[in-house]
Amino acid sequence: MNVHKTDLAGVLVIEPDRFGDHRGFFAETYSKRAYAELGINATFIQDNHSLSAAVGTVRGLHFQAPPHAQAKLVRCGRGAIFDVAVDMRKGSPTYGQWTGYELSAENGAQLFIPAGFAHGFATLQPGSEIVYKCSDYYAPETEGALRWDDPAIGITWPVQGDPILSGKDAVAPFLADLDSPFVFEGLNT
């Protein structure tokens, strides 16, 4: 397994080993012991699976506030996405900054996103399926969103033309208009 740190402390790109032959491949996509050795001690309790039919669909930037904040381990099971994490931890040296990576069925890469970050993605291929683990259950009363195109964050989305958005994502608040529920607690959070 290859692991790459990102510019945002705690956000990791993970490339599980794949073993292939003429039939296809096998990959271990999660092992509590192996991920704990990487410093990922989140207890994942829910798996989600999302399909976005069209290229240029943008979902996010989403988060759940404490006490139901979620760490996520995201991968793409079919197609390809550009996956993004935005630091929302007040007092963090990287507050309001983002990082993004291509996750695809072909590359098998994963993005680990700790609690305290907003998450979103754009589809790069039709019929893209996203599979991700969460460290807390879905709690609609704590869900929140940031505007996908907030100029203060400045995400460079690889989307041509107008993206396909949900009504909620199209009117999400800008970071400057949101009192973030997350607080930076040091580099080991």
SULFENGI-V220634 format. One record per helix or strand of 3 or more residues. SS is the DSSP state (hx for helix, st for strand). FROM is the first residue (numbers start at 1). TO is the last residue. If there is no record, write none. Layout:
ss & from & to
SS & FROM & TO
SS & FROM & TO
//
This chain:
ss & from & to
st & 2 & 5
st & 12 & 15
st & 18 & 21
st & 24 & 27
hx & 32 & 37
st & 46 & 52
st & 57 & 64
st & 72 & 78
st & 80 & 87
st & 98 & 104
st & 109 & 113
st & 117 & 123
st & 128 & 134
hx & 140 & 142
st & 143 & 146
hx & 167 & 170
hx & 175 & 177
//
